[in-house]
Amino acid sequence: MSEANKDLAKRFFDEVWNKSRRSDIAELLAPSSVVYESGEVIRGLEGFEPFFDRMQATFSDIHVSLNDAFAERTRYAFGGRS
C-alpha cells in the first residue's frame, strides 16, 4: 500500500466520519467502492451518500479510528498498534 493510499484512507475516515463532512465523500470515495450493510450491497457514491446519512442520523457523534488496513493480502498498521 503506497503512502498516498494510506494518507487517502486516513483522510477519508477523518474528514467523512470524524468531521461529518458529507461534501468530501465525492472527492474521497472511489467510484467502484462497495459497502455491505445488513446484507445489502451499497455501490459507489449514489449508494454511499444515503448510507452515510443513515449512519449520521443513528450515530451522530461517531468517531472512527483506523488501526489496520489490508491490501493485496498484506496488513498495514496505522496508529498505535502494530
mmCIF file of the N, C-alpha and C atoms, coordinates in Angstrom:
data_MODEL
# 
_entry.id   MODEL 
# 
loop_
_atom_site.group_PDB 
_atom_site.id 
_atom_site.type_symbol 
_atom_site.label_atom_id 
_atom_site.label_alt_id 
_atom_site.label_comp_id 
_atom_site.label_asym_id 
_atom_site.label_entity_id 
_atom_site.label_seq_id 
_atom_site.pdbx_PDB_ins_code 
_atom_site.Cartn_x 
_atom_site.Cartn_y 
_atom_site.Cartn_z 
_atom_site.occupancy 
_atom_site.B_iso_or_equiv 
_atom_site.pdbx_formal_charge 
_atom_site.auth_seq_id 
_atom_site.auth_comp_id 
_atom_site.auth_asym_id 
_atom_site.auth_atom_id 
_atom_site.pdbx_PDB_model_num 
ATOM 1   N N  . MET A 1 1  ? 0.862   -1.163 0.000  1.00 0.00 ? 1  MET A N  1 
ATOM 2   C CA . MET A 1 1  ? 0.000   0.000  0.000  1.00 0.00 ? 1  MET A CA 1 
ATOM 3   C C  . MET A 1 1  ? 0.907   1.224  0.000  1.00 0.00 ? 1  MET A C  1 
ATOM 4   N N  . SER A 1 2  ? 0.716   2.076  -0.944 1.00 0.00 ? 2  SER A N  1 
ATOM 5   C CA . SER A 1 2  ? 1.558   3.266  -1.058 1.00 0.00 ? 2  SER A CA 1 
ATOM 6   C C  . SER A 1 2  ? 1.224   4.262  0.055  1.00 0.00 ? 2  SER A C  1 
ATOM 7   N N  . GLU A 1 3  ? 2.142   5.146  0.327  1.00 0.00 ? 3  GLU A N  1 
ATOM 8   C CA . GLU A 1 3  ? 1.907   6.204  1.316  1.00 0.00 ? 3  GLU A CA 1 
ATOM 9   C C  . GLU A 1 3  ? 0.721   7.068  0.904  1.00 0.00 ? 3  GLU A C  1 
ATOM 10  N N  . ALA A 1 4  ? 0.577   7.298  -0.393 1.00 0.00 ? 4  ALA A N  1 
ATOM 11  C CA . ALA A 1 4  ? -0.553  8.095  -0.881 1.00 0.00 ? 4  ALA A CA 1 
ATOM 12  C C  . ALA A 1 4  ? -1.878  7.411  -0.547 1.00 0.00 ? 4  ALA A C  1 
ATOM 13  N N  . ASN A 1 5  ? -1.943  6.092  -0.697 1.00 0.00 ? 5  ASN A N  1 
ATOM 14  C CA . ASN A 1 5  ? -3.166  5.362  -0.375 1.00 0.00 ? 5  ASN A CA 1 
ATOM 15  C C  . ASN A 1 5  ? -3.422  5.345  1.127  1.00 0.00 ? 5  ASN A C  1 
ATOM 16  N N  . LYS A 1 6  ? -2.366  5.227  1.915  1.00 0.00 ? 6  LYS A N  1 
ATOM 17  C CA . LYS A 1 6  ? -2.523  5.293  3.370  1.00 0.00 ? 6  LYS A CA 1 
ATOM 18  C C  . LYS A 1 6  ? -3.066  6.663  3.775  1.00 0.00 ? 6  LYS A C  1 
ATOM 19  N N  . ASP A 1 7  ? -2.503  7.708  3.199  1.00 0.00 ? 7  ASP A N  1 
ATOM 20  C CA . ASP A 1 7  ? -2.961  9.067  3.506  1.00 0.00 ? 7  ASP A CA 1 
ATOM 21  C C  . ASP A 1 7  ? -4.412  9.266  3.099  1.00 0.00 ? 7  ASP A C  1 
ATOM 22  N N  . LEU A 1 8  ? -4.790  8.714  1.956  1.00 0.00 ? 8  LEU A N  1 
ATOM 23  C CA . LEU A 1 8  ? -6.175  8.818  1.488  1.00 0.00 ? 8  LEU A CA 1 
ATOM 24  C C  . LEU A 1 8  ? -7.123  8.112  2.450  1.00 0.00 ? 8  LEU A C  1 
ATOM 25  N N  . ALA A 1 9  ? -6.750  6.923  2.899  1.00 0.00 ? 9  ALA A N  1 
ATOM 26  C CA . ALA A 1 9  ? -7.594  6.187  3.842  1.00 0.00 ? 9  ALA A CA 1 
ATOM 27  C C  . ALA A 1 9  ? -7.754  6.964  5.140  1.00 0.00 ? 9  ALA A C  1 
ATOM 28  N N  . LYS A 1 10 ? -6.660  7.482  5.674  1.00 0.00 ? 10 LYS A N  1 
ATOM 29  C CA . LYS A 1 10 ? -6.724  8.280  6.905  1.00 0.00 ? 10 LYS A CA 1 
ATOM 30  C C  . LYS A 1 10 ? -7.616  9.501  6.705  1.00 0.00 ? 10 LYS A C  1 
ATOM 31  N N  . ARG A 1 11 ? -7.432  10.169 5.593  1.00 0.00 ? 11 ARG A N  1 
ATOM 32  C CA . ARG A 1 11 ? -8.207  11.386 5.316  1.00 0.00 ? 11 ARG A CA 1 
ATOM 33  C C  . ARG A 1 11 ? -9.691  11.067 5.182  1.00 0.00 ? 11 ARG A C  1 
ATOM 34  N N  . PHE A 1 12 ? -10.010 9.960  4.491  1.00 0.00 ? 12 PHE A N  1 
ATOM 35  C CA . PHE A 1 12 ? -11.418 9.578  4.320  1.00 0.00 ? 12 PHE A CA 1 
ATOM 36  C C  . PHE A 1 12 ? -12.089 9.406  5.680  1.00 0.00 ? 12 PHE A C  1 
ATOM 37  N N  . PHE A 1 13 ? -11.495 8.613  6.565  1.00 0.00 ? 13 PHE A N  1 
ATOM 38  C CA . PHE A 1 13 ? -12.123 8.371  7.857  1.00 0.00 ? 13 PHE A CA 1 
ATOM 39  C C  . PHE A 1 13 ? -12.169 9.630  8.704  1.00 0.00 ? 13 PHE A C  1 
ATOM 40  N N  . ASP A 1 14 ? -11.138 10.442 8.654  1.00 0.00 ? 14 ASP A N  1 
ATOM 41  C CA . ASP A 1 14 ? -11.128 11.664 9.445  1.00 0.00 ? 14 ASP A CA 1 
ATOM 42  C C  . ASP A 1 14 ? -12.129 12.690 8.925  1.00 0.00 ? 14 ASP A C  1 
ATOM 43  N N  . GLU A 1 15 ? -12.067 12.971 7.632  1.00 0.00 ? 15 GLU A N  1 
ATOM 44  C CA . GLU A 1 15 ? -12.931 14.011 7.052  1.00 0.00 ? 15 GLU A CA 1 
ATOM 45  C C  . GLU A 1 15 ? -14.395 13.586 7.003  1.00 0.00 ? 15 GLU A C  1 
ATOM 46  N N  . VAL A 1 16 ? -14.654 12.400 6.471  1.00 0.00 ? 16 VAL A N  1 
ATOM 47  C CA . VAL A 1 16 ? -16.041 11.974 6.257  1.00 0.00 ? 16 VAL A CA 1 
ATOM 48  C C  . VAL A 1 16 ? -16.704 11.572 7.574  1.00 0.00 ? 16 VAL A C  1 
ATOM 49  N N  . TRP A 1 17 ? -16.089 10.670 8.322  1.00 0.00 ? 17 TRP A N  1 
ATOM 50  C CA . TRP A 1 17 ? -16.749 10.174 9.533  1.00 0.00 ? 17 TRP A CA 1 
ATOM 51  C C  . TRP A 1 17 ? -16.513 11.057 10.739 1.00 0.00 ? 17 TRP A C  1 
ATOM 52  N N  . ASN A 1 18 ? -15.272 11.363 11.054 1.00 0.00 ? 18 ASN A N  1 
ATOM 53  C CA . ASN A 1 18 ? -14.995 12.081 12.295 1.00 0.00 ? 18 ASN A CA 1 
ATOM 54  C C  . ASN A 1 18 ? -15.399 13.550 12.247 1.00 0.00 ? 18 ASN A C  1 
ATOM 55  N N  . LYS A 1 19 ? -15.331 14.158 11.076 1.00 0.00 ? 19 LYS A N  1 
ATOM 56  C CA . LYS A 1 19 ? -15.723 15.561 10.946 1.00 0.00 ? 19 LYS A CA 1 
ATOM 57  C C  . LYS A 1 19 ? -17.073 15.734 10.262 1.00 0.00 ? 19 LYS A C  1 
ATOM 58  N N  . SER A 1 20 ? -17.716 14.610 9.919  1.00 0.00 ? 20 SER A N  1 
ATOM 59  C CA . SER A 1 20 ? -19.063 14.608 9.314  1.00 0.00 ? 20 SER A CA 1 
ATOM 60  C C  . SER A 1 20 ? -19.155 15.461 8.065  1.00 0.00 ? 20 SER A C  1 
ATOM 61  N N  . ARG A 1 21 ? -18.140 15.422 7.233  1.00 0.00 ? 21 ARG A N  1 
ATOM 62  C CA . ARG A 1 21 ? -18.112 16.239 6.015  1.00 0.00 ? 21 ARG A CA 1 
ATOM 63  C C  . ARG A 1 21 ? -18.649 15.452 4.821  1.00 0.00 ? 21 ARG A C  1 
ATOM 64  N N  . ARG A 1 22 ? -19.949 15.474 4.698  1.00 0.00 ? 22 ARG A N  1 
ATOM 65  C CA . ARG A 1 22 ? -20.603 14.770 3.583  1.00 0.00 ? 22 ARG A CA 1 
ATOM 66  C C  . ARG A 1 22 ? -20.089 15.276 2.240  1.00 0.00 ? 22 ARG A C  1 
ATOM 67  N N  . SER A 1 23 ? -19.767 16.555 2.173  1.00 0.00 ? 23 SER A N  1 
ATOM 68  C CA . SER A 1 23 ? -19.316 17.152 0.914  1.00 0.00 ? 23 SER A CA 1 
ATOM 69  C C  . SER A 1 23 ? -17.988 16.563 0.431  1.00 0.00 ? 23 SER A C  1 
ATOM 70  N N  . ASP A 1 24 ? -17.212 15.951 1.310  1.00 0.00 ? 24 ASP A N  1 
ATOM 71  C CA . ASP A 1 24 ? -15.925 15.359 0.917  1.00 0.00 ? 24 ASP A CA 1 
ATOM 72  C C  . ASP A 1 24 ? -16.050 13.940 0.376  1.00 0.00 ? 24 ASP A C  1 
ATOM 73  N N  . ILE A 1 25 ? -17.217 13.335 0.514  1.00 0.00 ? 25 ILE A N  1 
ATOM 74  C CA . ILE A 1 25 ? -17.398 11.957 0.051  1.00 0.00 ? 25 ILE A CA 1 
ATOM 75  C C  . ILE A 1 25 ? -17.093 11.835 -1.437 1.00 0.00 ? 25 ILE A C  1 
ATOM 76  N N  . ALA A 1 26 ? -17.631 12.725 -2.243 1.00 0.00 ? 26 ALA A N  1 
ATOM 77  C CA . ALA A 1 26 ? -17.451 12.640 -3.699 1.00 0.00 ? 26 ALA A CA 1 
ATOM 78  C C  . ALA A 1 26 ? -15.979 12.702 -4.087 1.00 0.00 ? 26 ALA A C  1 
ATOM 79  N N  . GLU A 1 27 ? -15.183 13.451 -3.346 1.00 0.00 ? 27 GLU A N  1 
ATOM 80  C CA . GLU A 1 27 ? -13.757 13.569 -3.654 1.00 0.00 ? 27 GLU A CA 1 
ATOM 81  C C  . GLU A 1 27 ? -12.969 12.350 -3.199 1.00 0.00 ? 27 GLU A C  1 
ATOM 82  N N  . LEU A 1 28 ? -13.348 11.760 -2.067 1.00 0.00 ? 28 LEU A N  1 
ATOM 83  C CA . LEU A 1 28 ? -12.523 10.736 -1.435 1.00 0.00 ? 28 LEU A CA 1 
ATOM 84  C C  . LEU A 1 28 ? -12.963 9.301  -1.676 1.00 0.00 ? 28 LEU A C  1 
ATOM 85  N N  . LEU A 1 29 ? -14.196 9.090  -2.107 1.00 0.00 ? 29 LEU A N  1 
ATOM 86  C CA . LEU A 1 29 ? -14.713 7.735  -2.302 1.00 0.00 ? 29 LEU A CA 1 
ATOM 87  C C  . LEU A 1 29 ? -14.455 7.261  -3.722 1.00 0.00 ? 29 LEU A C  1 
ATOM 88  N N  . ALA A 1 30 ? -13.896 6.078  -3.848 1.00 0.00 ? 30 ALA A N  1 
ATOM 89  C CA . ALA A 1 30 ? -13.666 5.501  -5.176 1.00 0.00 ? 30 ALA A CA 1 
ATOM 90  C C  . ALA A 1 30 ? -15.005 5.189  -5.842 1.00 0.00 ? 30 ALA A C  1 
ATOM 91  N N  . PRO A 1 31 ? -15.142 5.486  -7.135 1.00 0.00 ? 31 PRO A N  1 
ATOM 92  C CA . PRO A 1 31 ? -16.395 5.201  -7.841 1.00 0.00 ? 31 PRO A CA 1 
ATOM 93  C C  . PRO A 1 31 ? -16.790 3.726  -7.791 1.00 0.00 ? 31 PRO A C  1 
ATOM 94  N N  . SER A 1 32 ? -15.822 2.848  -7.668 1.00 0.00 ? 32 SER A N  1 
ATOM 95  C CA . SER A 1 32 ? -16.096 1.407  -7.644 1.00 0.00 ? 32 SER A CA 1 
ATOM 96  C C  . SER A 1 32 ? -16.232 0.861  -6.223 1.00 0.00 ? 32 SER A C  1 
ATOM 97  N N  . SER A 1 33 ? -16.374 1.728  -5.232 1.00 0.00 ? 33 SER A N  1 
ATOM 98  C CA . SER A 1 33 ? -16.434 1.276  -3.843 1.00 0.00 ? 33 SER A CA 1 
ATOM 99  C C  . SER A 1 33 ? -17.674 0.422  -3.589 1.00 0.00 ? 33 SER A C  1 
ATOM 100 N N  . VAL A 1 34 ? -17.514 -0.494 -2.629 1.00 0.00 ? 34 VAL A N  1 
ATOM 101 C CA . VAL A 1 34 ? -18.606 -1.377 -2.225 1.00 0.00 ? 34 VAL A CA 1 
ATOM 102 C C  . VAL A 1 34 ? -18.634 -1.417 -0.706 1.00 0.00 ? 34 VAL A C  1 
ATOM 103 N N  . VAL A 1 35 ? -19.830 -1.242 -0.129 1.00 0.00 ? 35 VAL A N  1 
ATOM 104 C CA . VAL A 1 35 ? -20.044 -1.333 1.310  1.00 0.00 ? 35 VAL A CA 1 
ATOM 105 C C  . VAL A 1 35 ? -21.153 -2.353 1.518  1.00 0.00 ? 35 VAL A C  1 
ATOM 106 N N  . TYR A 1 36 ? -21.008 -3.169 2.552  1.00 0.00 ? 36 TYR A N  1 
ATOM 107 C CA . TYR A 1 36 ? -22.031 -4.153 2.892  1.00 0.00 ? 36 TYR A CA 1 
ATOM 108 C C  . TYR A 1 36 ? -22.719 -3.706 4.168  1.00 0.00 ? 36 TYR A C  1 
ATOM 109 N N  . GLU A 1 37 ? -24.049 -3.559 4.089  1.00 0.00 ? 37 GLU A N  1 
ATOM 110 C CA . GLU A 1 37 ? -24.840 -3.128 5.241  1.00 0.00 ? 37 GLU A CA 1 
ATOM 111 C C  . GLU A 1 37 ? -26.027 -4.058 5.400  1.00 0.00 ? 37 GLU A C  1 
ATOM 112 N N  . SER A 1 38 ? -26.018 -4.833 6.457  1.00 0.00 ? 38 SER A N  1 
ATOM 113 C CA . SER A 1 38 ? -27.144 -5.728 6.766  1.00 0.00 ? 38 SER A CA 1 
ATOM 114 C C  . SER A 1 38 ? -27.569 -6.563 5.564  1.00 0.00 ? 38 SER A C  1 
ATOM 115 N N  . GLY A 1 39 ? -26.610 -7.149 4.890  1.00 0.00 ? 39 GLY A N  1 
ATOM 116 C CA . GLY A 1 39 ? -26.901 -7.998 3.739  1.00 0.00 ? 39 GLY A CA 1 
ATOM 117 C C  . GLY A 1 39 ? -27.134 -7.255 2.443  1.00 0.00 ? 39 GLY A C  1 
ATOM 118 N N  . GLU A 1 40 ? -27.188 -5.954 2.491  1.00 0.00 ? 40 GLU A N  1 
ATOM 119 C CA . GLU A 1 40 ? -27.379 -5.130 1.292  1.00 0.00 ? 40 GLU A CA 1 
ATOM 120 C C  . GLU A 1 40 ? -26.017 -4.704 0.747  1.00 0.00 ? 40 GLU A C  1 
ATOM 121 N N  . VAL A 1 41 ? -25.900 -4.675 -0.570 1.00 0.00 ? 41 VAL A N  1 
ATOM 122 C CA . VAL A 1 41 ? -24.666 -4.213 -1.202 1.00 0.00 ? 41 VAL A CA 1 
ATOM 123 C C  . VAL A 1 41 ? -24.872 -2.771 -1.648 1.00 0.00 ? 41 VAL A C  1 
ATOM 124 N N  . ILE A 1 42 ? -23.996 -1.905 -1.169 1.00 0.00 ? 42 ILE A N  1 
ATOM 125 C CA . ILE A 1 42 ? -24.066 -0.478 -1.484 1.00 0.00 ? 42 ILE A CA 1 
ATOM 126 C C  . ILE A 1 42 ? -22.900 -0.165 -2.405 1.00 0.00 ? 42 ILE A C  1 
ATOM 127 N N  . ARG A 1 43 ? -23.193 0.412  -3.561 1.00 0.00 ? 43 ARG A N  1 
ATOM 128 C CA . ARG A 1 43 ? -22.151 0.658  -4.555 1.00 0.00 ? 43 ARG A CA 1 
ATOM 129 C C  . ARG A 1 43 ? -22.030 2.138  -4.892 1.00 0.00 ? 43 ARG A C  1 
ATOM 130 N N  . GLY A 1 44 ? -20.783 2.601  -4.927 1.00 0.00 ? 44 GLY A N  1 
ATOM 131 C CA . GLY A 1 44 ? -20.479 3.940  -5.414 1.00 0.00 ? 44 GLY A CA 1 
ATOM 132 C C  . GLY A 1 44 ? -21.073 5.068  -4.601 1.00 0.00 ? 44 GLY A C  1 
ATOM 133 N N  . LEU A 1 45 ? -20.899 6.269  -5.113 1.00 0.00 ? 45 LEU A N  1 
ATOM 134 C CA . LEU A 1 45 ? -21.347 7.485  -4.448 1.00 0.00 ? 45 LEU A CA 1 
ATOM 135 C C  . LEU A 1 45 ? -22.859 7.507  -4.239 1.00 0.00 ? 45 LEU A C  1 
ATOM 136 N N  . GLU A 1 46 ? -23.615 7.077  -5.237 1.00 0.00 ? 46 GLU A N  1 
ATOM 137 C CA . GLU A 1 46 ? -25.074 7.119  -5.157 1.00 0.00 ? 46 GLU A CA 1 
ATOM 138 C C  . GLU A 1 46 ? -25.599 6.249  -4.024 1.00 0.00 ? 46 GLU A C  1 
ATOM 139 N N  . GLY A 1 47 ? -24.927 5.152  -3.754 1.00 0.00 ? 47 GLY A N  1 
ATOM 140 C CA . GLY A 1 47 ? -25.329 4.291  -2.650 1.00 0.00 ? 47 GLY A CA 1 
ATOM 141 C C  . GLY A 1 47 ? -24.733 4.719  -1.319 1.00 0.00 ? 47 GLY A C  1 
ATOM 142 N N  . PHE A 1 48 ? -23.523 5.263  -1.363 1.00 0.00 ? 48 PHE A N  1 
ATOM 143 C CA . PHE A 1 48 ? -22.834 5.592  -0.119 1.00 0.00 ? 48 PHE A CA 1 
ATOM 144 C C  . PHE A 1 48 ? -23.434 6.799  0.591  1.00 0.00 ? 48 PHE A C  1 
ATOM 145 N N  . GLU A 1 49 ? -23.834 7.808  -0.158 1.00 0.00 ? 49 GLU A N  1 
ATOM 146 C CA . GLU A 1 49 ? -24.363 9.010  0.490  1.00 0.00 ? 49 GLU A CA 1 
ATOM 147 C C  . GLU A 1 49 ? -25.596 8.725  1.357  1.00 0.00 ? 49 GLU A C  1 
ATOM 148 N N  . PRO A 1 50 ? -26.583 7.952  0.880  1.00 0.00 ? 50 PRO A N  1 
ATOM 149 C CA . PRO A 1 50 ? -27.706 7.611  1.773  1.00 0.00 ? 50 PRO A CA 1 
ATOM 150 C C  . PRO A 1 50 ? -27.257 6.768  2.981  1.00 0.00 ? 50 PRO A C  1 
ATOM 151 N N  . PHE A 1 51 ? -26.284 5.875  2.781  1.00 0.00 ? 51 PHE A N  1 
ATOM 152 C CA . PHE A 1 51 ? -25.723 5.090  3.880  1.00 0.00 ? 51 PHE A CA 1 
ATOM 153 C C  . PHE A 1 51 ? -25.090 6.027  4.913  1.00 0.00 ? 51 PHE A C  1 
ATOM 154 N N  . PHE A 1 52 ? -24.312 6.984  4.448  1.00 0.00 ? 52 PHE A N  1 
ATOM 155 C CA . PHE A 1 52 ? -23.692 7.974  5.328  1.00 0.00 ? 52 PHE A CA 1 
ATOM 156 C C  . PHE A 1 52 ? -24.761 8.731  6.118  1.00 0.00 ? 52 PHE A C  1 
ATOM 157 N N  . ASP A 1 53 ? -25.816 9.156  5.437  1.00 0.00 ? 53 ASP A N  1 
ATOM 158 C CA . ASP A 1 53 ? -26.897 9.888  6.101  1.00 0.00 ? 53 ASP A CA 1 
ATOM 159 C C  . ASP A 1 53 ? -27.550 9.040  7.190  1.00 0.00 ? 53 ASP A C  1 
ATOM 160 N N  . ARG A 1 54 ? -27.794 7.757  6.917  1.00 0.00 ? 54 ARG A N  1 
ATOM 161 C CA . ARG A 1 54 ? -28.387 6.858  7.923  1.00 0.00 ? 54 ARG A CA 1 
ATOM 162 C C  . ARG A 1 54 ? -27.458 6.695  9.127  1.00 0.00 ? 54 ARG A C  1 
ATOM 163 N N  . MET A 1 55 ? -26.180 6.517  8.856  1.00 0.00 ? 55 MET A N  1 
ATOM 164 C CA . MET A 1 55 ? -25.208 6.350  9.946  1.00 0.00 ? 55 MET A CA 1 
ATOM 165 C C  . MET A 1 55 ? -25.125 7.622  10.789 1.00 0.00 ? 55 MET A C  1 
ATOM 166 N N  . GLN A 1 56 ? -25.115 8.778  10.159 1.00 0.00 ? 56 GLN A N  1 
ATOM 167 C CA . GLN A 1 56 ? -25.043 10.039 10.890 1.00 0.00 ? 56 GLN A CA 1 
ATOM 168 C C  . GLN A 1 56 ? -26.301 10.267 11.726 1.00 0.00 ? 56 GLN A C  1 
ATOM 169 N N  . ALA A 1 57 ? -27.454 9.877  11.195 1.00 0.00 ? 57 ALA A N  1 
ATOM 170 C CA . ALA A 1 57 ? -28.699 10.032 11.946 1.00 0.00 ? 57 ALA A CA 1 
ATOM 171 C C  . ALA A 1 57 ? -28.725 9.106  13.164 1.00 0.00 ? 57 ALA A C  1 
ATOM 172 N N  . THR A 1 58 ? -28.152 7.935  13.017 1.00 0.00 ? 58 THR A N  1 
ATOM 173 C CA . THR A 1 58 ? -28.147 6.947  14.101 1.00 0.00 ? 58 THR A CA 1 
ATOM 174 C C  . THR A 1 58 ? -27.027 7.185  15.100 1.00 0.00 ? 58 THR A C  1 
ATOM 175 N N  . PHE A 1 59 ? -25.844 7.519  14.583 1.00 0.00 ? 59 PHE A N  1 
ATOM 176 C CA . PHE A 1 59 ? -24.655 7.707  15.422 1.00 0.00 ? 59 PHE A CA 1 
ATOM 177 C C  . PHE A 1 59 ? -24.086 9.108  15.172 1.00 0.00 ? 59 PHE A C  1 
ATOM 178 N N  . SER A 1 60 ? -24.770 10.118 15.658 1.00 0.00 ? 60 SER A N  1 
ATOM 179 C CA . SER A 1 60 ? -24.397 11.498 15.329 1.00 0.00 ? 60 SER A CA 1 
ATOM 180 C C  . SER A 1 60 ? -23.025 11.903 15.863 1.00 0.00 ? 60 SER A C  1 
ATOM 181 N N  . ASP A 1 61 ? -22.544 11.221 16.876 1.00 0.00 ? 61 ASP A N  1 
ATOM 182 C CA . ASP A 1 61 ? -21.231 11.569 17.431 1.00 0.00 ? 61 ASP A CA 1 
ATOM 183 C C  . ASP A 1 61 ? -20.191 10.478 17.143 1.00 0.00 ? 61 ASP A C  1 
ATOM 184 N N  . ILE A 1 62 ? -20.350 9.786  16.028 1.00 0.00 ? 62 ILE A N  1 
ATOM 185 C CA . ILE A 1 62 ? -19.449 8.689  15.667 1.00 0.00 ? 62 ILE A CA 1 
ATOM 186 C C  . ILE A 1 62 ? -18.006 9.192  15.533 1.00 0.00 ? 62 ILE A C  1 
ATOM 187 N N  . HIS A 1 63 ? -17.088 8.362  15.991 1.00 0.00 ? 63 HIS A N  1 
ATOM 188 C CA . HIS A 1 63 ? -15.659 8.620  15.794 1.00 0.00 ? 63 HIS A CA 1 
ATOM 189 C C  . HIS A 1 63 ? -15.033 7.304  15.373 1.00 0.00 ? 63 HIS A C  1 
ATOM 190 N N  . VAL A 1 64 ? -14.321 7.328  14.265 1.00 0.00 ? 64 VAL A N  1 
ATOM 191 C CA . VAL A 1 64 ? -13.722 6.126  13.704 1.00 0.00 ? 64 VAL A CA 1 
ATOM 192 C C  . VAL A 1 64 ? -12.209 6.228  13.814 1.00 0.00 ? 64 VAL A C  1 
ATOM 193 N N  . SER A 1 65 ? -11.587 5.170  14.312 1.00 0.00 ? 65 SER A N  1 
ATOM 194 C CA . SER A 1 65 ? -10.127 5.086  14.368 1.00 0.00 ? 65 SER A CA 1 
ATOM 195 C C  . SER A 1 65 ? -9.666  4.030  13.380 1.00 0.00 ? 65 SER A C  1 
ATOM 196 N N  . LEU A 1 66 ? -8.719  4.370  12.563 1.00 0.00 ? 66 LEU A N  1 
ATOM 197 C CA . LEU A 1 66 ? -8.170  3.439  11.589 1.00 0.00 ? 66 LEU A CA 1 
ATOM 198 C C  . LEU A 1 66 ? -6.915  2.803  12.195 1.00 0.00 ? 66 LEU A C  1 
ATOM 199 N N  . ASN A 1 67 ? -7.017  1.514  12.548 1.00 0.00 ? 67 ASN A N  1 
ATOM 200 C CA . ASN A 1 67 ? -5.893  0.813  13.153 1.00 0.00 ? 67 ASN A CA 1 
ATOM 201 C C  . ASN A 1 67 ? -5.140  -0.040 12.146 1.00 0.00 ? 67 ASN A C  1 
ATOM 202 N N  . ASP A 1 68 ? -5.863  -0.695 11.271 1.00 0.00 ? 68 ASP A N  1 
ATOM 203 C CA . ASP A 1 68 ? -5.262  -1.598 10.291 1.00 0.00 ? 68 ASP A CA 1 
ATOM 204 C C  . ASP A 1 68 ? -5.990  -1.492 8.964  1.00 0.00 ? 68 ASP A C  1 
ATOM 205 N N  . ALA A 1 69 ? -5.268  -1.765 7.907  1.00 0.00 ? 69 ALA A N  1 
ATOM 206 C CA . ALA A 1 69 ? -5.869  -1.873 6.575  1.00 0.00 ? 69 ALA A CA 1 
ATOM 207 C C  . ALA A 1 69 ? -5.246  -3.079 5.902  1.00 0.00 ? 69 ALA A C  1 
ATOM 208 N N  . PHE A 1 70 ? -5.999  -3.709 5.049  1.00 0.00 ? 70 PHE A N  1 
ATOM 209 C CA . PHE A 1 70 ? -5.499  -4.858 4.313  1.00 0.00 ? 70 PHE A CA 1 
ATOM 210 C C  . PHE A 1 70 ? -5.576  -4.565 2.826  1.00 0.00 ? 70 PHE A C  1 
ATOM 211 N N  . ALA A 1 71 ? -4.485  -4.816 2.137  1.00 0.00 ? 71 ALA A N  1 
ATOM 212 C CA . ALA A 1 71 ? -4.422  -4.637 0.688  1.00 0.00 ? 71 ALA A CA 1 
ATOM 213 C C  . ALA A 1 71 ? -3.467  -5.674 0.133  1.00 0.00 ? 71 ALA A C  1 
ATOM 214 N N  . GLU A 1 72 ? -3.896  -6.308 -0.926 1.00 0.00 ? 72 GLU A N  1 
ATOM 215 C CA . GLU A 1 72 ? -3.044  -7.292 -1.587 1.00 0.00 ? 72 GLU A CA 1 
ATOM 216 C C  . GLU A 1 72 ? -2.487  -8.315 -0.595 1.00 0.00 ? 72 GLU A C  1 
ATOM 217 N N  . ARG A 1 73 ? -3.374  -8.798 0.300  1.00 0.00 ? 73 ARG A N  1 
ATOM 218 C CA . ARG A 1 73 ? -3.042  -9.832 1.295  1.00 0.00 ? 73 ARG A CA 1 
ATOM 219 C C  . ARG A 1 73 ? -1.996  -9.416 2.315  1.00 0.00 ? 73 ARG A C  1 
ATOM 220 N N  . THR A 1 74 ? -1.826  -8.136 2.505  1.00 0.00 ? 74 THR A N  1 
ATOM 221 C CA . THR A 1 74 ? -0.868  -7.622 3.468  1.00 0.00 ? 74 THR A CA 1 
ATOM 222 C C  . THR A 1 74 ? -1.583  -6.708 4.448  1.00 0.00 ? 74 THR A C  1 
ATOM 223 N N  . ARG A 1 75 ? -1.225  -6.848 5.737  1.00 0.00 ? 75 ARG A N  1 
ATOM 224 C CA . ARG A 1 75 ? -1.800  -5.989 6.777  1.00 0.00 ? 75 ARG A CA 1 
ATOM 225 C C  . ARG A 1 75 ? -0.891  -4.783 6.971  1.00 0.00 ? 75 ARG A C  1 
ATOM 226 N N  . TYR A 1 76 ? -1.515  -3.611 7.001  1.00 0.00 ? 76 TYR A N  1 
ATOM 227 C CA . TYR A 1 76 ? -0.789  -2.365 7.222  1.00 0.00 ? 76 TYR A CA 1 
ATOM 228 C C  . TYR A 1 76 ? -1.310  -1.753 8.511  1.00 0.00 ? 76 TYR A C  1 
ATOM 229 N N  . ALA A 1 77 ? -0.410  -1.478 9.434  1.00 0.00 ? 77 ALA A N  1 
ATOM 230 C CA . ALA A 1 77 ? -0.792  -0.914 10.722 1.00 0.00 ? 77 ALA A CA 1 
ATOM 231 C C  . ALA A 1 77 ? -0.796  0.609  10.644 1.00 0.00 ? 77 ALA A C  1 
ATOM 232 N N  . PHE A 1 78 ? -1.793  1.182  11.270 1.00 0.00 ? 78 PHE A N  1 
ATOM 233 C CA . PHE A 1 78 ? -1.918  2.626  11.421 1.00 0.00 ? 78 PHE A CA 1 
ATOM 234 C C  . PHE A 1 78 ? -1.929  2.898  12.910 1.00 0.00 ? 78 PHE A C  1 
ATOM 235 N N  . GLY A 1 79 ? -1.552  4.053  13.308 1.00 0.00 ? 79 GLY A N  1 
ATOM 236 C CA . GLY A 1 79 ? -1.682  4.445  14.698 1.00 0.00 ? 79 GLY A CA 1 
ATOM 237 C C  . GLY A 1 79 ? -0.824  3.641  15.650 1.00 0.00 ? 79 GLY A C  1 
ATOM 238 N N  . GLY A 1 80 ? -1.397  3.391  16.857 1.00 0.00 ? 80 GLY A N  1 
ATOM 239 C CA . GLY A 1 80 ? -0.634  2.822  17.950 1.00 0.00 ? 80 GLY A CA 1 
ATOM 240 C C  . GLY A 1 80 ? -0.407  1.327  17.940 1.00 0.00 ? 80 GLY A C  1 
ATOM 241 N N  . ARG A 1 81 ? -1.095  0.584  17.080 1.00 0.00 ? 81 ARG A N  1 
ATOM 242 C CA . ARG A 1 81 ? -0.902  -0.869 17.080 1.00 0.00 ? 81 ARG A CA 1 
ATOM 243 C C  . ARG A 1 81 ? 0.015   -1.270 15.970 1.00 0.00 ? 81 ARG A C  1 
ATOM 244 N N  . SER A 1 82 ? 0.625   -2.434 16.116 1.00 0.00 ? 82 SER A N  1 
ATOM 245 C CA . SER A 1 82 ? 1.462   -2.978 15.028 1.00 0.00 ? 82 SER A CA 1 
ATOM 246 C C  . SER A 1 82 ? 1.290   -4.470 14.945 1.00 0.00 ? 82 SER A C  1 
# 
